[in-house]
Amino acid sequence: VVKFTILEPEMVDAFEKASGKKMLLVIAGRRQGDAEVVYASTEIAEKELNWKAKYGIEEMCRDLWNWASNNPYSYDSSPEA
């Protein structure tokens, strides 16, 4: 069971595609500590650092899913930690 806040349908679609599974969604209010608004853009990095993202949302979700599937205990190798 993975619990996290997703506000964008695009992210849900990308994780479902990466995992090959349908996500069980629970629509609820924000959790304590959740940011009211979050923006993510690479435009400033592109302009000021001449840096451009190589991967999109689908590739990032795929890589996260693959890593989490292969490392179920995160960076620790055992469930006792």
C-alpha distances in whole Angstrom, upper triangle without the diagonal:
4,7,10,13,15,18,20,19,20,17,15,18,18,14,14,17,16,13,15,13,13,10,10,12,13,16,17,19,19,17,20,21,20,22,24,25,24,26,26,29,31,34,36,35,36,39,40,39,39,36,34,30,30,27,25,22,21,22,20,17,18,18,15,13,16,16,12,12,15,15,11,13,14,18,18,19,18,15,18,18
4,7,10,12,15,17,17,18,14,13,16,15,12,13,16,15,13,15,13,13,10,10,11,12,15,15,17,16,15,18,18,16,19,21,22,21,23,22,25,27,31,32,31,33,36,36,35,36,32,30,27,27,24,22,19,18,19,17,14,15,16,13,11,14,14,11,12,15,14,11,13,13,17,18,19,18,16,19,18
4,7,9,13,15,16,17,14,13,16,16,13,14,18,17,15,18,15,14,11,10,10,10,12,12,14,13,11,14,15,13,16,18,19,18,21,21,24,26,30,31,30,32,35,35,35,35,32,30,27,28,24,23,19,19,21,18,15,18,18,15,14,17,17,14,15,18,17,15,15,15,19,20,21,21,18,21,20
4,6,10,12,14,15,12,11,15,15,12,14,17,16,16,18,16,15,12,12,10,10,11,11,12,10,10,12,12,10,13,15,15,14,17,17,21,23,26,27,27,29,32,32,31,32,29,27,24,25,22,20,17,18,19,16,14,17,17,14,14,18,17,14,17,19,18,16,17,16,19,21,23,23,21,23,21
4,6,9,11,13,10,10,14,14,13,15,18,18,17,20,18,16,12,12,10,10,10,9,10,8,8,11,11,8,10,12,12,12,14,15,19,22,24,26,26,28,30,31,30,31,28,27,24,25,22,20,16,17,19,17,15,18,19,16,16,20,20,17,20,23,21,20,21,19,22,24,26,26,24,26,25
4,6,8,9,7,7,11,11,10,13,15,15,16,18,16,14,11,12,9,10,10,11,11,10,12,15,14,11,12,12,12,11,13,14,17,20,22,24,24,26,28,29,29,30,27,25,21,23,20,17,13,15,17,15,13,16,18,15,15,19,19,17,19,23,22,21,22,21,24,26,28,28,27,29,27
4,7,9,8,9,12,13,13,15,17,18,18,20,19,16,14,14,11,11,10,11,11,10,12,15,15,11,11,11,10,10,12,13,16,19,21,23,24,25,27,29,29,29,27,25,22,23,20,17,14,16,19,17,15,18,20,18,18,22,22,21,23,26,26,25,26,24,27,29,31,32,30,33,31
4,5,5,7,9,10,11,13,15,16,17,18,18,16,13,15,12,14,12,14,14,14,16,19,18,15,14,14,12,11,11,12,14,18,20,22,23,23,26,27,28,28,25,22,20,21,18,14,11,13,16,15,13,17,19,17,18,21,22,21,23,26,26,25,27,25,28,30,32,33,32,34,33
4,5,5,6,9,10,11,12,14,15,16,15,13,11,13,11,13,12,15,16,16,18,22,21,18,18,17,16,15,15,15,17,20,22,25,25,26,28,30,30,30,27,24,21,22,19,15,12,12,16,15,13,16,19,17,17,21,22,21,22,26,26,25,27,26,29,31,33,34,32,35,34
4,6,5,6,9,10,11,12,14,15,15,14,13,15,14,16,16,18,19,19,21,24,23,19,19,19,16,15,14,14,15,17,19,22,23,23,25,27,27,27,24,21,18,18,15,11,8,9,13,12,11,13,16,15,16,19,20,20,21,24,25,25,27,25,28,31,32,33,32,35,34
4,5,5,6,9,10,10,12,14,14,13,11,13,12,15,15,17,18,17,18,21,21,17,17,18,16,14,14,13,15,17,20,22,22,23,25,27,27,26,23,20,17,18,14,11,7,8,11,10,8,11,13,12,12,16,17,16,18,21,21,21,23,21,24,27,28,29,28,31,30
4,5,5,6,9,10,11,12,11,9,7,10,9,12,13,15,17,17,18,22,21,18,19,19,18,16,17,16,19,21,24,26,26,26,29,31,30,30,27,24,21,21,17,14,10,10,13,13,10,12,15,13,12,16,18,16,17,21,21,21,23,22,25,27,28,29,28,31,30
4,6,5,6,9,10,10,10,9,9,12,12,15,16,19,21,20,22,25,25,22,22,22,20,19,19,18,19,21,24,27,26,26,29,31,31,30,27,24,20,20,16,13,10,9,12,12,10,11,15,14,13,16,18,18,18,21,23,22,25,24,27,29,30,31,30,33,32
4,5,5,6,9,10,11,11,11,14,14,17,18,21,22,22,23,26,25,22,22,23,21,18,18,16,18,19,22,25,24,24,27,29,28,27,24,21,17,17,13,10,7,5,8,9,6,8,11,11,10,13,15,15,16,19,20,20,23,21,24,27,27,29,28,31,30
4,5,5,6,8,8,9,8,12,12,15,17,19,21,20,21,24,23,20,21,22,21,19,19,18,20,21,24,26,26,26,29,31,30,29,26,23,19,18,15,12,9,7,10,9,6,7,10,9,8,11,13,12,13,16,17,17,19,18,21,24,24,25,24,28,27
4,5,5,6,5,6,6,10,11,15,17,20,22,22,23,26,26,23,24,25,24,22,22,21,23,24,27,30,29,29,32,34,33,32,29,26,22,21,18,15,12,10,12,13,9,9,13,12,10,13,15,14,14,17,19,18,21,21,24,26,26,27,26,29,29
4,6,5,7,9,10,14,15,19,20,23,25,25,26,29,29,26,26,27,25,23,23,21,23,24,26,29,28,28,31,33,32,31,27,24,21,19,16,13,11,8,10,12,9,8,12,12,10,12,15,15,14,17,19,20,23,22,25,27,27,28,28,31,31
4,6,8,10,11,15,16,20,21,24,26,25,26,29,28,25,26,27,25,23,23,21,22,23,26,28,27,27,30,32,30,29,26,23,19,18,14,13,10,7,8,9,6,5,8,9,7,8,11,12,11,14,16,16,20,18,21,24,24,25,25,28,28
4,5,8,9,13,15,18,21,23,25,25,25,28,28,25,26,28,27,25,25,23,25,26,29,31,30,30,34,35,33,33,29,26,23,21,18,16,14,11,12,12,9,7,10,10,6,8,11,11,9,13,15,14,18,17,20,22,22,23,22,26,26
4,7,9,13,15,19,21,24,27,27,27,31,30,28,29,30,29,27,27,26,27,28,31,34,32,33,36,38,36,35,32,29,25,23,20,18,16,12,14,15,12,10,13,13,10,11,15,14,12,15,18,17,21,21,24,26,25,26,25,29,29
4,6,9,12,16,18,21,24,24,25,28,28,26,27,28,28,26,27,26,28,29,32,35,34,34,37,39,38,37,33,30,27,26,22,20,17,14,16,17,13,12,15,14,11,13,16,15,13,16,18,17,20,21,24,26,25,25,24,28,28
4,7,9,13,15,18,22,22,23,27,27,24,26,27,26,25,26,25,27,29,32,35,34,34,38,39,38,38,34,31,28,27,23,21,17,15,18,18,14,14,18,16,14,16,19,17,16,20,21,19,23,23,26,28,28,28,26,29,30
4,6,10,12,15,18,19,19,23,23,21,23,23,23,22,23,23,26,28,31,33,32,33,36,38,37,37,33,30,27,26,23,20,17,15,18,17,13,14,17,15,13,16,18,16,15,19,20,18,21,21,24,26,26,26,24,28,27
4,7,10,13,16,17,18,21,23,20,22,23,23,23,25,25,28,30,33,35,35,36,39,40,39,39,36,33,30,30,26,23,20,19,21,20,17,18,21,18,16,19,21,18,18,22,22,20,22,22,26,27,28,27,25,28,28
4,6,9,13,14,15,19,20,17,19,20,20,20,22,23,26,28,31,33,33,34,37,38,38,38,35,32,29,29,26,23,19,19,22,20,17,19,21,19,17,21,22,19,20,24,24,21,23,23,27,28,29,29,26,29,29
4,6,10,12,12,16,18,16,18,18,19,20,23,24,27,30,32,34,34,36,38,39,39,40,37,34,31,32,28,25,22,22,25,23,20,22,24,21,20,24,24,21,22,26,25,23,24,24,28,29,30,30,27,29,29
4,7,10,11,15,17,15,16,16,17,18,21,22,26,29,31,33,33,35,37,38,38,39,36,34,31,32,29,26,22,23,25,24,21,24,26,23,22,26,27,24,25,29,28,26,27,27,30,32,33,33,30,32,31
4,7,8,12,14,12,14,14,16,18,21,23,26,29,31,33,34,35,37,38,39,39,37,35,32,33,30,27,24,25,27,25,23,26,27,24,24,27,28,25,26,30,29,26,27,27,30,31,33,33,30,32,31
4,6,9,12,10,12,11,13,16,19,21,25,28,30,31,32,34,36,37,37,38,36,34,32,33,31,28,24,26,28,26,24,27,28,25,25,29,29,26,28,31,30,28,29,28,31,32,34,34,31,33,31
4,7,8,6,8,8,11,13,16,19,22,26,28,28,29,32,33,34,34,36,33,32,29,31,29,26,23,25,27,24,22,26,27,23,24,28,27,25,27,30,28,26,27,25,28,30,32,32,30,31,29
4,6,5,9,10,13,14,18,20,24,27,29,30,30,33,34,35,35,36,34,33,30,32,29,27,24,26,27,24,23,26,26,23,23,27,26,23,26,29,27,25,24,23,26,27,30,29,27,28,26
4,6,9,10,14,15,19,21,25,28,30,30,31,33,35,35,35,37,34,34,31,33,31,29,26,28,30,27,25,28,28,25,26,29,28,25,28,30,28,26,25,24,27,28,31,30,28,28,26
4,6,9,12,13,16,18,22,25,27,27,27,30,32,31,31,34,31,31,29,31,29,27,24,27,28,25,24,27,27,23,25,28,26,24,27,29,27,26,25,23,25,26,29,29,27,28,25
4,6,9,10,13,15,19,22,24,24,25,28,29,29,30,31,29,28,26,28,26,24,21,24,25,22,21,24,24,21,23,26,25,23,26,28,26,25,24,23,25,27,30,30,28,29,26
4,5,7,10,13,16,20,21,21,22,25,26,26,27,29,27,26,24,27,25,23,20,23,25,22,21,25,25,22,24,27,26,24,27,30,28,27,27,24,26,29,32,32,30,32,29
4,7,10,14,17,20,22,22,24,26,27,27,28,30,28,27,25,28,26,24,21,24,26,23,23,27,27,24,26,29,29,27,30,32,31,30,30,28,30,32,35,35,34,35,32
4,7,10,13,17,18,19,20,22,23,24,25,27,25,24,22,25,23,21,19,22,24,21,21,25,25,23,25,28,27,26,29,32,30,30,30,28,30,32,35,36,34,36,33
4,7,10,14,15,16,17,19,21,21,22,23,21,20,19,21,20,18,16,19,21,18,18,22,22,20,22,25,25,24,27,29,28,28,28,25,27,30,33,34,33,34,32
4,7,10,12,12,14,16,17,18,19,20,18,17,16,19,18,15,14,18,19,17,18,21,22,20,22,25,25,25,28,30,29,29,29,27,28,31,34,35,35,36,34
4,7,9,10,11,13,15,16,16,17,15,14,12,15,14,12,11,15,16,14,15,19,19,18,20,23,22,23,26,27,27,27,28,25,26,29,32,34,33,35,33
4,6,7,8,10,11,13,14,14,12,11,10,13,13,12,12,16,16,15,17,20,20,19,22,24,24,25,27,29,29,30,30,27,28,32,34,36,36,38,35
4,6,5,6,9,10,10,10,8,7,7,11,11,11,13,16,16,14,17,20,19,19,22,24,24,25,28,29,28,30,31,27,28,32,34,36,37,39,36
4,6,5,6,9,10,10,9,8,10,13,14,14,16,19,19,18,21,23,23,23,26,28,27,29,31,33,32,34,35,31,32,35,38,40,40,42,40
4,5,5,6,8,9,9,10,12,15,17,17,18,22,22,20,23,25,24,24,28,29,28,30,33,34,33,35,35,31,32,35,38,40,41,42,39
4,5,5,5,7,6,7,9,13,15,15,17,21,20,18,21,23,22,22,26,27,26,28,31,31,31,33,33,29,29,33,35,38,39,40,37
4,6,6,5,5,5,8,12,14,15,17,20,19,19,22,24,23,24,27,28,27,29,32,32,32,34,35,31,31,35,37,40,41,43,40
4,6,6,8,9,12,15,18,18,21,24,23,22,25,27,26,27,30,31,31,33,35,36,36,38,38,35,34,38,41,43,44,46,43
4,6,8,11,14,17,19,20,22,26,25,23,26,29,27,28,31,32,31,33,36,36,36,38,38,34,34,37,40,42,43,45,42
4,5,9,12,14,17,19,21,24,23,21,25,27,25,26,29,30,29,31,34,33,33,35,35,32,31,35,37,40,41,43,40
4,7,10,13,16,18,20,23,22,21,24,26,24,26,29,29,29,31,34,34,34,36,36,33,32,36,38,41,42,44,41
4,7,9,12,14,17,20,18,17,21,22,21,22,25,26,25,27,30,30,30,32,33,29,29,33,35,38,39,41,38
4,6,9,11,14,16,15,15,18,19,18,20,23,23,23,26,28,28,29,31,32,28,28,32,34,37,38,40,38
4,6,8,10,13,11,11,14,16,15,16,19,20,20,22,24,25,25,27,29,25,25,29,31,34,35,37,35
4,7,10,12,9,10,14,14,13,15,18,18,18,21,23,23,24,26,28,25,25,29,30,33,34,37,34
4,7,8,6,7,10,11,10,12,15,15,16,18,20,21,22,24,26,23,24,27,28,31,32,35,33
4,6,6,6,9,10,11,12,14,16,17,18,20,21,22,24,26,23,25,28,29,32,32,35,33
4,6,5,6,9,10,10,12,14,15,16,18,20,21,22,24,21,23,26,28,30,30,33,31
4,5,5,6,9,10,10,12,14,15,16,18,20,21,23,21,23,26,27,29,29,32,31
4,6,5,6,9,10,10,12,14,15,16,18,20,22,20,21,25,25,28,28,31,30
4,5,5,6,9,10,11,12,14,15,16,18,20,17,19,22,23,25,26,29,27
4,5,5,6,8,10,10,12,14,15,16,18,16,18,21,22,24,24,27,26
4,6,5,6,9,10,10,12,14,15,18,16,18,21,22,24,24,27,26
4,5,5,6,9,10,11,12,14,16,14,16,19,19,22,22,25,24
4,5,5,6,8,10,10,12,14,11,13,16,17,19,20,23,21
4,6,5,6,9,10,10,13,12,15,17,17,19,19,22,21
4,6,5,6,9,10,13,12,14,16,16,18,19,22,21
4,5,5,6,8,11,9,10,13,13,16,16,20,18
4,5,5,6,8,7,10,12,12,14,14,17,16
4,6,6,9,9,12,14,13,14,14,18,18
4,6,9,9,11,12,11,13,14,17,17
4,5,5,7,8,8,10,11,14,13
4,6,9,9,8,9,9,12,12
4,6,6,6,6,6,9,8
4,6,7,9,9,12,10
4,6,9,11,12,10
4,6,8,9,7
4,7,9,8
4,6,6
4,6
4
